[in-house]
Amino acid sequence: MSTYKRIAGDYTIQSVNTSDRIIINSGNVFIEGNLWVSGNTQTYTSNNASITNNIITLNAGVPTPNPAGASIVVSRGTSGQSNAAISWNETVGAWQISEVVNGSYYTANIATSTTTGSFLSAVNQDPAPFLGGNLNIWSKSIYSNISGVQLWSVSSPGAGGTGLTVTNSTYANVELMSKTKSIVYSIIFG
């Protein structure tokens, strides 16, 4: 049997004690209109959440930037696993990934503020790097991470040259291999 109740003005259901619950026991609950939830904590216990919106705003309505930034935290269980998070750190001005181990945060920047024109703060070592295509280093140089020493560069080759040069504390723009040397080496060493 359906029941329809129509009222004018606010309609309040209030529990007597703050610890009392208001329970709607139904397979489906539909709210046709906007839903406003106020309180310090909202807990959702569902297996899967489907959200139609393509933007979720954290810290909505704050008058000044929140020094703590905002985070999305992944709980990895209560059996001693550390939680993981992706966060915006307002103080540093960078996106960060974090792992929380025994209450301590281990954090690494993944991108800095776009207003500085720099997106990645660092490129870390890949133990097995590979390219999926051609590497164009024409008119570019490769530097060492030790005090910015230029290791080698590619430029227009001179007569009989390859254009592949090395520069370090001993040599300046010395060609690594010329066409002439490579022909001689191939004849000698077969």
C-alpha positions in Angstrom: 0.0 0.0 0.0 1.5 3.4 -1.1 1.3 6.4 1.2 1.6 9.9 0.0 2.1 12.8 2.4 2.1 16.4 1.2 3.2 19.2 3.5 4.0 22.9 3.3 7.2 24.2 5.0 9.9 22.1 6.7 9.2 18.6 7.9 11.5 17.4 10.7 12.1 14.0 12.1 14.2 14.3 15.2 15.5 11.6 17.6 15.4 12.3 21.3 18.9 11.2 22.1 22.0 12.1 19.9 23.0 8.4 19.8 19.5 7.3 18.5 19.3 6.3 14.9 16.7 7.0 12.3 16.4 3.8 10.2 14.8 3.5 6.8 14.7 -0.2 6.1 14.1 -0.5 2.3 15.7 -2.2 -0.6 15.9 1.1 -2.5 15.6 4.7 -1.3 15.1 7.4 -3.8 15.6 11.1 -3.1 14.2 13.2 -5.9 15.9 16.5 -5.4 19.1 17.8 -3.9 20.6 16.0 -0.9 22.3 18.1 1.8 24.3 16.3 4.4 25.8 18.2 7.3 28.0 16.8 10.0 31.6 16.0 10.8 31.6 12.5 9.4 29.8 10.7 6.6 30.2 7.0 6.4 29.1 5.0 3.3 29.1 1.3 3.4 28.5 0.0 -0.1 30.4 -2.4 -2.3 30.4 -0.1 -5.4 29.6 3.5 -5.8 28.7 4.9 -9.2 29.0 8.7 -9.5 27.7 10.3 -12.6 29.5 13.6 -12.1 33.0 14.0 -13.7 34.3 16.5 -11.1 34.5 16.0 -7.3 35.5 19.1 -5.4 37.3 18.8 -2.1 37.6 21.8 0.3 34.6 23.4 -1.4 33.7 26.8 -0.2 36.9 27.5 1.8 37.7 31.3 1.8 41.5 30.7 1.6 43.6 27.7 0.5 43.6 25.0 3.1 47.3 24.6 4.3 46.6 20.8 4.7 45.5 20.6 1.0 43.3 17.6 0.3 43.7 13.9 -0.2 42.1 10.8 -1.5 43.1 7.9 0.8 42.9 4.2 0.0 42.5 2.0 3.0 44.4 -1.2 2.6 42.9 -3.1 5.4 43.4 -3.5 9.2 45.9 -6.3 9.0 49.0 -4.0 9.2 48.9 -2.9 5.6 49.8 0.8 5.1 47.3 3.2 3.5 48.1 4.9 0.2 47.0 8.4 -0.9 47.2 10.9 -3.7 47.2 14.5 -2.3 47.5 18.1 -3.2 50.0 19.7 -0.7 49.2 23.4 -0.5 52.3 24.3 1.4 54.7 22.7 -1.1 52.5 23.5 -4.1 52.7 19.9 -5.5 50.7 16.8 -6.1 52.1 14.0 -4.0 51.7 10.2 -3.6 51.9 8.9 -0.1 52.1 5.8 1.9 51.2 5.8 5.6 53.2 3.3 7.6 52.5 3.1 11.4 51.2 6.7 11.4 54.2 8.1 9.5 53.7 9.5 6.0 56.3 8.6 3.2 55.7 11.1 0.4 57.1 11.9 -3.0 56.1 14.8 -5.3 54.7 13.8 -8.7 53.9 17.2 -10.1 54.4 20.8 -9.1 52.1 23.8 -9.6 51.2 24.4 -13.2 51.7 28.2 -12.7 55.5 27.6 -12.5 55.4 25.9 -15.9 56.9 22.8 -14.4 54.8 19.6 -14.1 57.2 16.9 -12.9 59.5 17.7 -10.1 61.8 14.7 -10.8 62.3 11.7 -13.1 63.4 8.7 -11.1 65.6 5.9 -12.2 63.9 3.1 -14.2 65.9 -0.1 -13.8 64.7 -1.4 -17.2 64.0 1.6 -19.5 63.0 1.2 -23.1 61.7 3.4 -25.9 58.5 2.7 -27.8 59.8 4.8 -30.8 62.6 6.9 -32.1 64.6 9.2 -29.8 65.2 12.5 -31.5 68.1 14.3 -29.8 69.0 16.6 -32.6 70.5 19.8 -31.3 70.1 18.5 -27.7 72.5 17.5 -25.0 72.5 14.8 -22.3 73.9 15.9 -18.9 75.1 14.0 -15.9 73.2 14.6 -12.6 76.6 15.4 -11.1 76.9 19.2 -11.2 75.3 19.4 -14.6 78.3 18.0 -16.6 77.4 17.6 -20.3 78.0 14.0 -21.3 77.4 14.3 -25.1 75.5 16.1 -27.7 74.4 15.8 -31.3 75.0 18.6 -33.8 75.7 19.1 -37.5 78.6 16.8 -38.5 81.8 18.3 -39.9 83.6 16.9 -42.9 83.8 13.2 -42.4 82.2 13.4 -38.9 79.2 12.0 -37.2 78.2 15.0 -35.1 78.3 12.9 -31.9 80.5 14.7 -29.4 81.5 14.5 -25.8 82.2 17.4 -23.4 83.6 17.0 -19.9 86.2 18.5 -17.6 89.0 17.2 -20.0 87.4 17.5 -23.4 85.2 20.1 -25.1 83.1 19.1 -28.1 85.4 16.2 -29.0 83.9 13.9 -31.6 83.4 10.4 -30.3 83.5 8.7 -33.6 84.0 10.0 -37.1 83.0 8.3 -40.3 86.7 7.9 -41.3 87.6 6.3 -37.9 84.6 3.9 -38.1 85.7 2.7 -41.6 89.3 2.2 -40.4 88.2 0.3 -37.3 85.9 -1.9 -39.3 88.8 -2.8 -41.7 91.2 -3.5 -38.8 88.8 -5.4 -36.5 86.7 -6.9 -39.3 
